[in-house]
Amino acid sequence: MSQLDYTGMKRLHREWRRRGHDRLALVLERVQNPLNVGAVVRTASAERVEHLYLIESAAPDTSKATKTSMGTERYIAWSTFDDAASAMAEARGDGYRIVGVELATEARPLHTLDLTGPVALVLGNENHGLSAAVLEGCDEVGFIPQLGRVGSLNVATAAAIAVYEARRQQWTQGSGHS
């Protein structure tokens, strides 16, 4: 076994793209740290997230964010919003079902939710998570089960896990209408 060379990686990525994928978007609410936004952008670009809806969040094209995203912000579209209602209305208008990722009372384990079809995953502020208004506006809310003594994950890590879970479900269930 050896690492793939550039040609091998291109071939592997092409094979996975052919499997198909549903539309996927991210909504970030008040994610302030540009390093977190950059990490989210890099994951989003790697997993072909279609759009970022940014509610009072750091911009992906700031110097700190682009350093973390390694320039991948050029592969993803984003829009900025001053309020959550407008962002969620636009995501819904674009055809997405809204799924929050939050440790909340009625949340279910993320892997038990149906994340196939057009889905916008919503993640919140580094310290406060999703606002009550955003939680109320979600179609469903899921949480990432954790076994350790730490009560939460970094928002960029949580986004990576949630995006991967959505893609995993699409690939294993044979989705991919895009």
N, C-alpha and C positions, 0 to 999 in steps of 0.2 A: 504494500500500500504506500502511496506517495501523494503529496499534495497535487492538486490540479494546476496545470499551467494556464495561461491566459485563454488559450483556445479551448481547453477542456472546461474552464469555467463558463465561457460563452455558450458552449454546447449544452452544459447542464442547465443553465438559466433558460435557454431557449426551450428545452424539453419541459421545464416546469411551467413556462408561460403557455405552452400549448395545451396544458391540462385545463386551462380556463380558470377564470376567477370572477367572482361577483364584484360589484362596485363596493368600495370601502372608503370611508372618510373618517376624519378625526375632528373633534371639536375640543379645543383647549380653553378652559375658563380660568382666567387670571393666573396663568402660568408665567411667573415673573422672571425667573432665572433664564437668561438667554442660552446658557449651557444646556439646560434641560430642553428648551425648545430645539436647539441644534441636534441633540440626541434623538428627539422625537422625529425631526425632519429626516434624519439619516435612516431610521427604521422605516418611516413612511415611504421614503424613496425606494428602499430595498424591497419592500413588499407591495409596491404599486398602489399605494393609497392615492386616491384620485384628488382629494381636496382637503385642505386644512381650514377650518372655520375658527378664527382666533378672537376670543372675547377678552378684551383688555389684557392681552398677553404680549410677551416680548415678540418682536418681529424676527422672522427667520433670516432676514438679510442683514442683521447687525454683525459687526466684526466677531464678537464672541460666539454668536450662534453659528456663523459660517465656519468658524474654526472647528467647532464640534461636529457640524454636519459634513465637513470636508467638501463643501461646495455643492452638495446634493440638493440644496434648495432650488436649484434651477430645474429640477425634474418634477416639481410639485407646485400646483396652483394653491394659492391661499387668499383669503379675504379677512379683513379685520372688522370688528364690530365693537361698538361702545356699550351694547347691552345684550344680555343672553337671549331675550325673546326674539330679537331680530336675527341672531345667528341661527337659532334653532328653527325659526320659521323658514329661513333660506335653505337650510339643510333639508327640511321636510319638503319644501317646494322643489328641491332638486331630486326628490324621490327617495330619500333615505329614511329608514326607520331609526329612531334615536335610542341608543342603549348606553346608559350611564355605567361607569366603572367606579364603584364607591363602596366603602364599608358602611352600609346603611341597614336600618332595621328590616326592611322587606326585601333586601337584595338576596339573590340566589347565587350559588357558585357559578362563575362565568362559564365554565365548561358545560353546564346544564342548559344554558340559554341557546336558542337557535340563532346563530350568527351568520346564517346564509342569507342570500338576497342582498339588496342594497342596504348597508348598515353604516351609520355614523356612530362611532364610539366616542363618548364624552368623558374627558378627564379633567380634574380640577386642580386648584391651587396647591402648591407644595405643602403648605401648612394647614389649610382649612378645607381642602377637598372641594367638592361641588357645593354650590349654594343651594339653599332650600328651593328657590325658584327653578333652578335647573333640574334638580331631582324630581320635582313635581311635573316637569315638562317631558321627562323621559318616558318612552313606551315601556321599557324594562330597565332594571338595574341589576348588575351583576358584581360580584366581588371575586377577588383572586384569593383562594384559600391559602393560608399560611400556617406553617407548623411551628415556627420558632418563637422566640420571646419578643421579637420586634413586632410592633403593631401595624406597621404600614410599609409600603415600598416607595422608593423614589418615583416620581411621576413618569419619568422617561422609561424606567424599568417596567412600570405597570403598563404603559402604552405598548411597549414591545411585546409583553406577554399577551395583552388583549388582541393586538393586531395579529400576532401569530396564531392565537386560538381561532380567530375568525377565518384566517386562511386555511388552517388545518381542517376545520369543519367543511369548508368549501371543497377542498381537495378530496377528503375522505368520503363525502357525500355526493361527489360527482357534479357539484355545482359548476357554474361558470357560464354565465349567459352573456358576458361582456365580450 
